[in-house]
Amino acid sequence: MDTQGYKIRPSKHFIISWMRKWDYTLDELRDAIEQAYKTEKVGKHKYEVYTKSKRLSRKLIFIKDEEYKEFLIITGAEGK
């Protein structure tokens, strides 16, 4: 998914939980969204993006806001 021209804005929940655990920066979040191996649209503006880091699969759930030109990252999940 192309993130050029969009601001990445993680929610407070995502920062405290997943962003801290994964030790991600905003640039790494942008790269994860751009290099996702699977992207699903699950609502009018809501997306799920699946990435791989080392041997773990990670899922980011975010809202793409066209009006404000930003991605609001709601939460994440981790699997095997």
VENLINUR-V24826 format. One record per run of one state. SS is the DSSP state (helix for helix, strand for strand, loop for the rest). FROM is the first residue (numbers start at 1). TO is the last residue. Records with the same first field share a line. If there is no record, write none. Layout:
BEGIN
SS=FROM-TO, FROM-TO
END
This chain:
BEGIN
loop=1-6, 11-11, 23-25, 35-37, 42-45, 54-55, 66-69, 80-80
strand=7-10, 38-41, 46-53, 56-65, 70-79
helix=12-22, 26-34
END
